[in-house]
Amino acid sequence: MNILIVEDEIPTRRLLADMIKKIKPAWKLTGTTGSLKETIDFFRSHPQPDLIFMDIQLSDGSSFELFKQVDIKSPVIFTTAYDEYAIQAFKVNSIDYLLKPVNEKKLEEAISKYERFFSMQQQAPPLLTDYQSVAEMVASGRRNYRIRLLVNLPDGFQKLDVKNIAWFVSSNKITTAFTFEGQHHIIDFTLDKLDKELDPMKFFRVNRQYILNIETIHKVENWFNGKLIVKTRPENKEKIVVSREKAKSFKEWINQ
């Protein structure tokens, strides 16, 4: 495993390199750079590394400028002190990130995530990340919502587009995505996490168990004590209840 560290703060660079060596002693540090110019020169004279640890703000500008000049195909783990919108972009685009100061436990978790990603890449065509789109989104401060999920299969994995999911349901701490075609897939996300990453114009969490796609809602019926019952297409045989506390905001969501 060949890695590159892009970091303009020398103490942080050394600390990160030492932590990586401790966690993965067999990995090879092929280079360290501290500026856009150094990093561009590195890519012009070296093969692409297996993994890059990259600071966002370098001494001569944002590292996102790098993606305009170099076609980077390596997975990237960003180190950042950026705000919530930027972090959301990294999550949604399956780019991991580390908040400064870098914590060893978080670093180990990020490396484990990369290893799972690397394992998947060996079994299927690569999942490319559009870093340029991420850069533009971060620069504009625009929220980027999840558009797909990775579903594990016995012999690999498959891509599941969020727009094809009618609802998410949680039962016994297991989250399942039901599609408009009647398929169901167990996914490795809690409803709390999905609620933060799904487009609120298209998805609404009606109660503790369900998040519904606007396109699945067929009819809404009044129930006792100000509650609502939602009828869906495809039909859900369970009773989906909107609490009295959420009934008003649910109606406003549908009516926008």
C-alpha positions in Angstrom: 0.0 0.0 0.0 1.5 3.3 -1.1 0.1 6.4 0.5 0.6 10.2 0.0 0.1 12.9 2.7 -0.8 16.4 1.5 -0.5 18.6 4.5 1.1 22.1 4.9 1.6 22.0 8.7 4.8 20.0 9.3 3.9 18.9 12.9 0.5 17.7 11.8 2.1 15.9 8.8 4.6 14.1 11.1 1.9 13.2 13.6 -0.3 11.8 10.9 2.5 9.8 9.4 3.5 8.3 12.8 -0.1 7.3 13.6 -0.5 5.7 10.2 2.8 3.8 10.6 1.6 2.6 14.0 -1.8 1.4 12.7 -0.5 0.0 9.4 3.3 -0.6 9.7 3.4 -2.4 6.3 2.1 0.7 4.4 4.6 2.8 2.6 4.7 6.5 2.7 5.7 7.4 -0.9 5.7 11.2 -0.3 4.5 14.2 1.6 3.6 17.6 0.1 2.6 20.9 1.6 1.3 23.0 -1.2 -0.6 22.8 -4.4 2.5 23.3 -6.5 4.4 20.5 -4.7 1.4 18.2 -5.0 0.9 18.9 -8.7 4.7 18.2 -9.3 4.4 15.0 -7.3 1.6 13.7 -9.5 3.5 14.6 -12.7 6.5 12.6 -11.7 5.0 9.7 -9.6 2.4 7.1 -10.2 -0.9 7.6 -8.3 -0.8 6.3 -4.8 -3.3 3.8 -3.4 -4.6 6.3 -0.9 -4.2 10.0 -0.2 -4.6 11.9 3.1 -5.3 15.5 2.1 -5.7 18.7 4.0 -8.3 21.0 2.4 -6.5 24.4 3.0 -2.9 24.4 1.9 -0.3 27.1 2.1 -1.1 28.4 -1.5 -4.8 27.7 -1.7 -7.5 25.1 -1.4 -6.6 21.6 -2.3 -9.8 21.4 -4.4 -7.9 23.5 -7.0 -5.8 20.4 -7.4 -8.6 18.4 -9.0 -8.9 21.0 -11.7 -5.3 20.3 -12.8 -4.8 16.7 -12.0 -7.0 13.7 -12.8 -6.9 12.1 -9.4 -8.2 8.5 -9.3 -7.0 7.6 -5.9 -9.4 7.5 -2.9 -9.0 10.5 -0.6 -9.4 10.9 3.1 -9.6 14.6 3.8 -8.4 16.3 7.0 -10.5 19.4 7.6 -11.9 21.9 10.1 -14.7 22.8 7.6 -18.3 23.3 8.6 -21.2 20.9 8.6 -22.1 21.4 4.9 -18.7 20.4 3.8 -18.6 17.4 6.0 -22.0 16.4 4.7 -20.5 16.5 1.2 -17.7 14.1 2.1 -20.2 11.7 3.7 -22.6 11.6 0.9 -19.9 11.2 -1.7 -18.4 8.3 0.2 -15.3 10.3 1.0 -14.1 9.9 4.5 -12.8 12.9 6.5 -10.9 13.5 9.7 -11.4 16.6 11.8 -8.3 18.3 13.1 -6.6 17.7 15.5 -6.6 14.1 14.1 -7.7 11.5 16.6 -6.0 8.1 16.3 -9.2 6.2 16.9 -11.0 8.2 14.1 -8.0 7.6 11.9 -8.2 3.9 12.4 -11.9 3.9 11.6 -11.2 5.8 8.4 -8.6 3.3 7.4 -11.0 0.5 8.1 -13.6 2.2 5.9 -11.0 2.5 3.1 -10.1 -1.2 3.4 -13.7 -2.2 2.9 -13.9 0.1 -0.1 -10.7 -1.3 -1.5 -12.1 -4.9 -1.1 -15.2 -3.9 -3.0 -13.1 -2.4 -5.8 -11.4 -5.7 -6.4 -14.8 -7.4 -7.0 -16.4 -4.8 -9.3 -15.7 -1.8 -11.6 -14.4 1.2 -9.6 -16.9 3.6 -8.0 -15.5 7.0 -9.1 -16.0 10.1 -7.0 -16.6 13.4 -8.8 -14.2 15.5 -6.6 -14.8 18.5 -8.8 -18.5 18.5 -8.0 -17.7 18.1 -4.3 -15.4 21.1 -4.5 -18.0 23.3 -6.2 -20.7 22.3 -3.7 -18.4 23.1 -0.7 -17.4 26.4 -2.3 -21.1 27.4 -2.7 -22.2 26.1 0.7 -24.9 24.1 -0.9 -26.1 21.0 0.9 -25.5 17.7 -1.1 -28.0 14.9 -0.4 -27.6 11.2 -0.7 -28.6 9.8 -4.1 -27.6 6.2 -3.7 -26.8 3.4 -1.3 -24.4 0.5 -1.3 -26.3 -2.8 -0.5 -24.2 -5.8 0.6 -24.9 -9.1 -1.2 -23.6 -12.6 -0.3 -21.2 -12.4 -3.3 -20.5 -8.7 -3.4 -22.7 -5.6 -3.5 -25.1 -3.6 -5.6 -26.0 0.1 -6.1 -29.4 1.2 -5.0 -30.7 4.6 -6.2 -32.5 6.5 -3.5 -35.1 7.7 -5.9 -36.3 4.1 -6.3 -36.9 3.6 -2.6 -40.5 4.0 -1.5 -39.8 3.9 2.2 -37.3 3.0 4.9 -38.4 1.2 7.9 -36.6 0.3 11.2 -37.5 -2.8 13.2 -35.5 -4.5 16.0 -32.6 -2.1 15.2 -32.5 -3.3 11.5 -33.2 -0.8 8.7 -34.8 -2.0 5.5 -35.3 -0.1 2.3 -38.4 -1.0 0.2 -38.4 -0.2 -3.4 -41.3 0.8 -5.7 -40.8 -2.5 -7.4 -41.5 -4.4 -4.2 -38.0 -5.4 -3.4 -36.5 -5.0 0.1 -32.9 -4.6 1.1 -31.3 -4.5 4.6 -29.0 -1.5 4.8 -26.3 -0.4 7.2 -27.8 2.9 8.2 -30.0 4.1 11.1 -33.1 6.2 10.4 -31.4 9.0 12.3 -28.5 9.0 9.9 -30.7 8.7 6.8 -32.9 11.6 8.1 -29.9 13.9 8.0 -28.7 12.7 4.5 -31.9 12.4 2.5 -33.4 15.4 0.6 -36.1 16.8 2.9 -38.1 17.9 -0.2 -38.5 14.2 -1.2 -38.4 12.3 2.1 -40.2 12.8 5.4 -39.8 10.9 8.7 -43.3 10.3 9.8 -42.5 8.5 13.0 -39.8 6.5 14.8 -40.1 3.6 12.3 -40.7 5.1 8.9 -39.2 7.6 6.4 -41.4 8.0 3.3 -40.7 9.0 -0.2 -43.2 11.7 -1.4 -43.9 9.6 -4.5 -45.1 6.6 -2.5 -47.9 8.6 -0.7 -51.3 7.7 -2.3 -53.8 8.9 0.3 -53.8 10.4 3.8 -56.6 9.7 6.2 -57.6 11.5 9.4 -57.3 9.4 12.6 -58.2 9.9 16.2 -56.5 12.6 18.4 -55.2 14.5 15.4 -53.1 11.6 14.1 -52.9 10.7 10.4 -52.9 7.3 8.5 -50.8 7.2 5.3 -51.8 4.9 2.5 -48.9 4.0 0.1 -48.3 2.7 -3.4 -47.0 0.0 -3.4 -49.3 -0.9 -0.6 -47.8 -1.3 2.8 -49.9 -3.7 4.9 -48.7 -2.2 8.1 -50.5 0.9 9.5 -48.3 3.9 9.0 -49.2 6.5 11.6 -48.2 10.2 11.6 -48.2 11.5 15.2 -50.2 14.5 16.2 -47.0 16.4 16.8 -45.8 15.8 13.2 -49.2 16.0 11.5 -49.0 19.8 10.8 -45.5 19.7 9.4 -46.3 16.6 7.3 -49.2 18.4 5.7 -47.1 21.4 5.0 -44.4 19.1 3.5 -46.9 17.5 1.1 -48.4 20.9 0.2 -45.1 22.7 -0.7 
